[in-house]
Amino acid sequence: MSEREASLLAEEFDRYRRTLLAEVVAPGPAAVRRTVRQRHRSRLVVTATAALALLTGPAVGYAALHEPTPRPGPVDPTPSRTAAPTPSRSTRPTPAPSASGTSSTPAPPDGRISRSQLLATPVTLPAWRAGPGCPTAGVRLTGDGREGTNHLLAVGHGDVDSDGATETVALVRCALGTGGPQQVVVFDRDAAGRVVTLGRVVASTIDKPQWLIAVDVRDDGVVRVQVGDIHPGGGWPGEWSQRQWRGYRWDGDSFGQVSGPTAFGPNRHLTDVAVTATDLVLTEQPDGSRTGSIVVRVRNSDDRPLPYVALRLDVPPELLPDGESWAACNNGPGTTGRPITCDLSRLAAGKERRLALGFRAAPGSRVGTGTAEVNVQPMDERFDVLPDVNHEDNTVRIAYR
């Protein structure tokens, strides 16, 4: 306690004594002294306590207002609360799936079809290109290539549509004469086990490829087809055809090429020769015979020379070769056989040969009117017929009258 506080307290005690003694009437000197002493002791304690509280509070508050603010001391770090460990959840081991359990998704049907099964089952084929008359719906494939049938040439197997099951790949030919168009078709089975057609992989064309040779299925589902630029069915050997392996993949709707070459380079065996001819008009002669001529133009459109060109004229037997123009034929055309043949010698690249070929009908022969076919075929040094890139312009029809 400060000196000022002690002085104030002493004055308060003094004032208290004076007030108390003035108001109390003493019954007697002794009693007064006893009573005063008792009360004095008790009230002194109470009053001193109250006075101390009254004086000390304002004094301390006043001193607190005027004392400089103490600098903040170091703050004890807040103890980090350690989280109670989370009790580990007892996990039950997941039971292994039962071997006898069934999956919610049904397994895809097995599309592996053997050659014998494919030959014994009616199938539907994608349409053949315009022209051929082979059937396509509900027909049986054949193994012997009879005329006008769908000839099964080769069979392969693999997961083509990536469904986890095997499909069947078939190479089929529409048998027409010694050749015919071809296509590679994929077959599958539906949920009922019926053979269904998934789609066509690739087909031969009039241009290139003319020949589908073999099929194969890779592990990744790509269908590989060996193709050739020219078909050997025209009288030339298969060795003349350029061969390539091309890969095709199913995209959920159709097959598209994903690997291999997309075109063929020049083939030294391929040529391009064309023919045109005028009509044959016969004029009656004084001896009763009838004569006339046609103008034939043979053109080599290739960039290489042709050793030989075979000209064939399928006119009626009553029309016989006439005149010196036939001397251009190396073989000396016959007078009885049909068609009349005229083998022409070397024809340079990009060049054309013009022939005015005469005909005579003997007196009294009945020729009449009609049409005849004029055809040219390119040939090599051994007189083997060469394939032509454009068959359409190798033949022309003329009228005779």
C-alpha positions as CSV (number, residue, x, y, z in Angstrom):
1,M,0.0,0.0,0.0
2,S,1.3,3.5,-0.9
3,E,1.7,6.3,1.7
4,R,-1.3,8.2,0.3
5,E,-3.5,5.2,0.7
6,A,-2.4,4.7,4.3
7,S,-3.1,8.4,5.1
8,L,-6.5,8.2,3.7
9,L,-7.2,5.1,5.7
10,A,-6.1,6.7,9.0
11,E,-8.3,9.7,8.4
12,E,-11.3,7.4,7.8
13,F,-10.6,5.6,11.1
14,D,-10.4,8.9,12.9
15,R,-13.7,10.2,11.5
16,Y,-15.3,6.9,12.4
17,R,-14.3,7.2,16.0
18,R,-15.6,10.7,16.3
19,T,-18.9,9.9,14.8
20,L,-19.4,6.7,16.8
21,L,-18.5,8.3,20.2
22,A,-20.9,11.2,19.6
23,E,-24.0,9.0,19.0
24,V,-23.5,6.4,21.7
25,V,-24.8,7.1,25.2
26,A,-22.8,5.1,27.6
27,P,-24.7,3.4,30.5
28,G,-21.6,3.5,32.5
29,P,-18.0,4.0,32.1
30,A,-17.1,0.4,32.3
31,A,-19.8,-0.9,30.1
32,V,-19.1,1.7,27.6
33,R,-15.6,0.8,27.4
34,R,-16.3,-2.9,26.9
35,T,-18.9,-2.3,24.3
36,V,-16.9,0.2,22.4
37,R,-13.9,-2.1,22.4
38,Q,-16.0,-5.0,21.0
39,R,-17.8,-3.0,18.4
40,H,-14.6,-1.2,17.6
41,R,-12.9,-4.4,16.8
42,S,-15.6,-5.9,14.7
43,R,-16.5,-2.7,12.8
44,L,-13.0,-1.8,12.4
45,V,-12.5,-5.0,10.4
46,V,-15.6,-4.5,8.3
47,T,-15.0,-0.8,7.7
48,A,-11.4,-1.2,7.0
49,T,-12.2,-3.9,4.5
50,A,-14.9,-1.7,2.8
51,A,-12.8,1.4,2.8
52,L,-9.9,-0.5,1.4
53,A,-12.1,-1.9,-1.3
54,L,-13.5,1.6,-2.1
55,L,-10.1,3.3,-2.0
56,T,-8.0,0.6,-3.6
57,G,-10.3,0.1,-6.6
58,P,-10.2,3.7,-7.8
59,A,-6.6,4.0,-7.0
60,V,-5.6,1.0,-8.8
61,G,-7.8,1.9,-11.8
62,Y,-6.4,5.4,-11.9
63,A,-2.9,4.1,-11.8
64,A,-3.7,1.6,-14.6
65,L,-5.0,4.5,-16.8
66,H,-1.8,6.4,-16.5
67,E,0.8,3.7,-16.5
68,P,2.4,3.0,-19.9
69,T,1.0,0.0,-21.7
70,P,3.3,-2.9,-21.1
71,R,5.0,-4.5,-24.0
72,P,3.5,-7.9,-24.9
73,G,5.6,-10.7,-23.7
74,P,6.3,-13.9,-25.5
75,V,3.2,-16.0,-26.1
76,D,3.4,-19.6,-25.1
77,P,2.7,-21.8,-28.0
78,T,-0.8,-23.3,-28.0
79,P,-0.3,-27.0,-27.5
80,S,-1.3,-28.9,-30.5
81,R,-4.3,-31.0,-30.0
82,T,-3.6,-34.6,-30.7
83,A,-6.5,-36.2,-32.3
84,A,-7.6,-39.3,-30.8
85,P,-6.7,-42.2,-33.1
86,T,-9.7,-43.3,-35.2
87,P,-10.4,-46.9,-34.5
88,S,-9.7,-48.9,-37.6
89,R,-12.9,-50.2,-39.2
90,S,-12.9,-53.9,-39.3
91,T,-13.3,-54.9,-42.9
92,R,-14.5,-58.3,-43.8
93,P,-12.7,-60.0,-46.6
94,T,-14.6,-59.8,-49.9
95,P,-15.6,-63.3,-50.9
96,A,-14.2,-64.5,-54.2
97,P,-16.8,-64.8,-57.0
98,S,-18.3,-68.1,-57.2
99,A,-17.3,-70.2,-60.1
100,S,-20.9,-71.1,-60.7
101,G,-22.1,-67.5,-60.7
102,T,-23.4,-66.0,-63.9
103,S,-22.5,-62.6,-65.4
104,S,-25.2,-60.0,-66.0
105,T,-24.0,-59.5,-69.6
106,P,-24.5,-62.5,-71.8
107,A,-21.5,-63.9,-73.6
108,P,-21.3,-63.0,-77.3
109,P,-22.2,-65.9,-79.6
110,D,-19.5,-68.0,-81.1
111,G,-19.2,-67.1,-84.8
112,R,-16.6,-69.7,-85.8
113,I,-18.1,-71.5,-88.8
114,S,-16.2,-74.3,-90.5
115,R,-15.9,-74.6,-94.3
116,S,-18.3,-77.6,-94.3
117,Q,-20.9,-75.7,-92.1
118,L,-20.7,-72.7,-94.4
119,L,-21.3,-74.8,-97.5
120,A,-24.3,-76.4,-95.8
121,T,-25.9,-73.2,-94.6
122,P,-28.0,-70.7,-96.7
123,V,-26.3,-67.3,-96.4
124,T,-26.9,-63.8,-97.6
125,L,-24.2,-62.0,-99.5
126,P,-23.7,-58.3,-100.2
127,A,-24.8,-57.4,-103.7
128,W,-22.4,-58.1,-106.5
129,R,-21.3,-55.3,-108.8
130,A,-23.7,-54.4,-111.6
131,G,-23.8,-57.1,-114.4
132,P,-23.2,-60.5,-112.8
133,G,-26.2,-62.7,-112.3
134,C,-25.1,-64.6,-109.2
135,P,-27.7,-64.9,-106.4
136,T,-27.2,-63.1,-103.1
137,A,-30.1,-64.0,-100.7
138,G,-30.7,-67.3,-99.0
139,V,-28.3,-69.3,-101.3
140,R,-25.8,-72.0,-100.7
141,L,-22.1,-71.5,-101.4
142,T,-20.4,-74.1,-103.6
143,G,-17.0,-75.7,-103.5
144,D,-16.7,-76.5,-107.2
145,G,-17.3,-73.2,-108.9
146,R,-20.1,-74.2,-111.1
147,E,-21.3,-71.5,-113.6
148,G,-23.5,-68.9,-112.0
149,T,-22.9,-70.0,-108.4
150,N,-21.2,-68.4,-105.4
151,H,-17.9,-70.2,-105.2
152,L,-16.3,-70.4,-101.7
153,L,-12.5,-70.0,-102.3
154,A,-11.1,-69.6,-98.8
155,V,-12.1,-69.3,-95.1
156,G,-10.4,-67.6,-92.1
157,H,-11.3,-67.0,-88.4
158,G,-10.7,-64.3,-85.9
159,D,-12.3,-61.7,-83.6
160,V,-13.1,-59.1,-86.2
161,D,-15.6,-56.9,-84.2
162,S,-13.7,-57.0,-80.9
163,D,-16.6,-58.6,-79.0
164,G,-14.4,-61.3,-77.5
165,A,-15.8,-64.0,-79.8
166,T,-14.6,-65.4,-83.1
167,E,-16.1,-64.5,-86.5
168,T,-15.7,-66.2,-89.9
169,V,-14.1,-64.5,-92.9
170,A,-14.9,-66.0,-96.4
171,L,-13.5,-65.3,-99.9
172,V,-16.3,-65.8,-102.4
173,R,-16.3,-65.6,-106.2
174,C,-19.3,-65.2,-108.5
175,A,-18.4,-68.0,-111.0
176,L,-18.8,-66.6,-114.5
177,G,-16.8,-68.4,-117.2
178,T,-13.1,-68.6,-116.3
179,G,-13.3,-65.6,-113.9
180,G,-16.0,-63.5,-112.2
181,P,-16.1,-60.8,-109.5
182,Q,-15.0,-61.6,-106.0
183,Q,-15.6,-60.3,-102.5
184,V,-14.5,-61.0,-98.9
185,V,-17.4,-61.3,-96.5
186,V,-17.6,-61.7,-92.7
187,F,-20.1,-64.1,-91.1
188,D,-21.2,-64.4,-87.5
189,R,-23.9,-66.1,-85.4
190,D,-26.8,-64.4,-83.6
191,A,-28.0,-65.3,-80.1
192,A,-30.2,-68.1,-81.6
193,G,-27.2,-69.6,-83.4
194,R,-28.2,-68.6,-86.9
195,V,-25.5,-67.6,-89.4
196,V,-25.8,-63.9,-90.2
197,T,-23.7,-61.6,-92.4
198,L,-21.7,-58.9,-90.6
199,G,-20.5,-57.1,-93.8
200,R,-18.3,-56.9,-96.8
201,V,-14.5,-56.3,-96.3
202,V,-13.5,-55.6,-99.9
203,A,-14.6,-56.5,-103.5
204,S,-12.7,-56.8,-106.7
205,T,-13.3,-54.1,-109.3
206,I,-13.1,-53.7,-113.1
207,D,-10.1,-51.5,-112.7
208,K,-7.9,-52.5,-109.7
209,P,-7.7,-54.7,-107.8
210,Q,-9.2,-57.2,-110.3
211,W,-8.1,-60.3,-108.2
212,L,-8.6,-61.2,-104.6
213,I,-6.1,-64.0,-103.8
214,A,-6.1,-64.9,-100.0
215,V,-7.4,-63.8,-96.6
216,D,-6.0,-63.7,-93.1
217,V,-7.1,-62.3,-89.7
218,R,-4.6,-60.8,-87.3
219,D,-4.8,-61.0,-83.5
220,D,-6.0,-57.4,-83.3
221,G,-9.0,-58.1,-85.5
222,V,-7.6,-56.6,-88.8
223,V,-8.6,-58.6,-91.8
224,R,-5.8,-58.9,-94.3
225,V,-6.6,-59.5,-97.9
226,Q,-4.0,-60.3,-100.6
227,V,-5.0,-58.5,-103.8
228,G,-3.7,-58.4,-107.4
229,D,-4.0,-55.7,-110.0
230,I,-4.9,-58.0,-112.8
231,H,-6.9,-61.3,-112.8
232,P,-5.3,-64.3,-114.6
233,G,-8.7,-65.4,-116.0
234,G,-8.1,-63.6,-119.3
235,G,-5.6,-66.1,-120.7
236,W,-2.5,-64.6,-119.0
237,P,-0.6,-66.2,-116.1
238,G,-1.1,-65.2,-112.5
239,E,2.6,-64.3,-112.2
240,W,1.9,-61.2,-114.2
241,S,-0.3,-59.8,-111.5
242,Q,1.3,-57.4,-108.9
243,R,0.3,-58.6,-105.4
244,Q,-0.2,-56.6,-102.2
245,W,-1.5,-57.3,-98.6
246,R,-4.0,-54.8,-97.5
247,G,-5.6,-54.6,-94.0
248,Y,-9.2,-53.7,-93.2
249,R,-10.8,-53.0,-89.8
250,W,-14.5,-53.0,-88.7
251,D,-15.6,-49.6,-87.2
252,G,-19.0,-50.8,-86.0
253,D,-20.8,-50.1,-89.3
254,S,-18.5,-51.0,-92.1
255,F,-14.9,-52.1,-93.0
256,G,-12.3,-49.5,-94.0
257,Q,-8.6,-49.9,-95.0
258,V,-6.2,-49.3,-92.2
259,S,-2.9,-50.7,-93.5
260,G,-1.0,-51.7,-96.7
261,P,-0.7,-49.9,-100.1
262,T,-3.8,-48.2,-101.6
263,A,-2.6,-48.2,-105.2
264,F,-0.6,-50.3,-107.7
265,G,2.5,-49.1,-109.6
266,P,2.9,-49.6,-113.3
267,N,2.7,-53.2,-114.4
268,R,5.0,-54.0,-117.3
269,H,2.5,-56.6,-118.6
270,L,-0.4,-54.2,-118.8
271,T,-1.1,-52.4,-122.1
272,D,-3.8,-50.1,-123.5
273,V,-4.9,-50.7,-127.1
274,A,-8.1,-49.5,-128.7
275,V,-9.9,-50.1,-132.0
276,T,-12.5,-48.2,-134.1
277,A,-14.1,-49.3,-137.4
278,T,-16.6,-48.0,-140.0
279,D,-19.7,-49.8,-141.2
280,L,-19.5,-52.1,-144.2
281,V,-21.6,-51.1,-147.2
282,L,-21.7,-53.6,-150.1
283,T,-22.1,-52.4,-153.7
284,E,-23.1,-54.8,-156.5
285,Q,-20.5,-55.3,-159.3
286,P,-21.1,-56.2,-163.1
287,D,-20.3,-59.8,-162.4
288,G,-23.0,-60.1,-159.8
289,S,-20.7,-60.0,-156.8
290,R,-21.0,-57.4,-154.1
291,T,-18.0,-55.6,-152.7
292,G,-17.2,-53.1,-150.0
293,S,-14.6,-52.1,-147.4
294,I,-14.2,-50.9,-143.8
295,V,-11.7,-48.6,-142.3
296,V,-10.1,-50.0,-139.1
297,R,-7.9,-47.8,-136.8
298,V,-5.8,-49.5,-134.1
299,R,-4.2,-47.3,-131.6
300,N,-1.5,-48.1,-128.9
301,S,-2.2,-45.7,-126.0
302,D,0.5,-47.2,-123.8
303,D,3.9,-45.6,-123.3
304,R,5.7,-48.8,-124.5
305,P,5.6,-50.4,-128.0
306,L,3.6,-53.5,-128.6
307,P,5.3,-56.4,-130.3
308,Y,2.1,-57.6,-131.9
309,V,-1.6,-56.8,-132.2
310,A,-4.2,-59.4,-133.1
311,L,-7.1,-58.1,-135.1
312,R,-10.2,-60.3,-135.3
313,L,-13.2,-59.6,-137.6
314,D,-16.3,-61.8,-136.9
315,V,-18.2,-61.2,-140.2
316,P,-20.5,-63.7,-141.9
317,P,-18.8,-66.5,-143.8
318,E,-20.2,-65.2,-147.2
319,L,-17.9,-62.1,-146.8
320,L,-14.4,-63.0,-147.9
321,P,-11.2,-60.8,-147.7
322,D,-10.6,-58.9,-150.9
323,G,-7.9,-56.6,-152.2
324,E,-4.2,-55.9,-151.5
325,S,-4.9,-54.1,-148.1
326,W,-4.8,-57.5,-146.4
327,A,-1.1,-57.8,-147.1
328,A,-0.5,-55.9,-143.9
329,C,-1.5,-59.0,-142.0
330,N,1.5,-61.1,-141.1
331,N,-0.5,-64.4,-141.1
332,G,-2.2,-64.1,-144.4
333,P,-5.9,-64.1,-143.4
334,G,-7.8,-67.3,-144.3
335,T,-10.9,-67.3,-146.4
336,T,-13.0,-69.9,-144.6
337,G,-12.4,-69.7,-140.9
338,R,-14.3,-67.3,-138.6
339,P,-13.4,-64.9,-137.2
340,I,-11.0,-63.6,-139.8
341,T,-7.6,-63.0,-138.2
342,C,-5.1,-60.4,-139.0
343,D,-1.9,-60.3,-136.9
344,L,-0.3,-56.9,-137.1
345,S,3.4,-56.4,-136.4
346,R,5.0,-53.9,-134.0
347,L,3.0,-50.9,-133.0
348,A,5.0,-48.0,-131.5
349,A,3.9,-46.3,-128.3
350,G,1.3,-43.7,-128.8
351,K,0.9,-44.6,-132.5
352,E,-2.1,-45.6,-134.6
353,R,-2.3,-47.9,-137.6
354,R,-5.0,-47.4,-140.3
355,L,-6.3,-50.2,-142.5
356,A,-8.8,-50.2,-145.3
357,L,-9.9,-53.8,-145.5
358,G,-12.0,-54.9,-148.5
359,F,-14.7,-57.7,-148.6
360,R,-16.4,-59.5,-151.5
361,A,-19.6,-61.5,-151.5
362,A,-19.7,-64.1,-154.4
363,P,-22.5,-63.8,-157.0
364,G,-25.7,-65.3,-155.8
365,S,-24.7,-65.3,-152.1
366,R,-27.2,-64.2,-149.6
367,V,-25.5,-61.8,-147.2
368,G,-28.4,-59.8,-145.9
369,T,-27.9,-57.2,-143.2
370,G,-26.7,-57.4,-139.6
371,T,-23.9,-56.5,-137.3
372,A,-20.3,-57.8,-136.9
373,E,-17.8,-57.6,-134.1
374,V,-14.2,-56.2,-134.6
375,N,-11.8,-56.9,-131.8
376,V,-8.1,-56.2,-131.0
377,Q,-5.8,-57.9,-128.5
378,P,-2.2,-56.8,-127.5
379,M,0.4,-59.6,-127.7
380,D,4.0,-60.1,-126.6
381,E,6.9,-61.6,-128.5
382,R,5.6,-65.1,-128.0
383,F,2.2,-64.2,-129.2
384,D,0.7,-64.5,-125.7
385,V,-2.2,-62.1,-125.1
386,L,-1.4,-59.3,-122.8
387,P,-3.9,-57.9,-120.3
388,D,-5.4,-54.5,-121.1
389,V,-6.2,-51.7,-118.6
390,N,-9.4,-50.9,-120.5
391,H,-11.3,-53.8,-122.0
392,E,-14.2,-51.6,-123.1
393,D,-12.4,-50.1,-126.1
394,N,-10.9,-53.3,-127.4
395,T,-14.1,-54.3,-129.2
396,V,-16.4,-52.4,-131.5
397,R,-19.5,-53.5,-133.5
398,I,-20.2,-52.5,-137.1
399,A,-23.2,-52.8,-139.4
400,Y,-23.1,-54.5,-142.7
401,R,-25.7,-54.3,-145.5
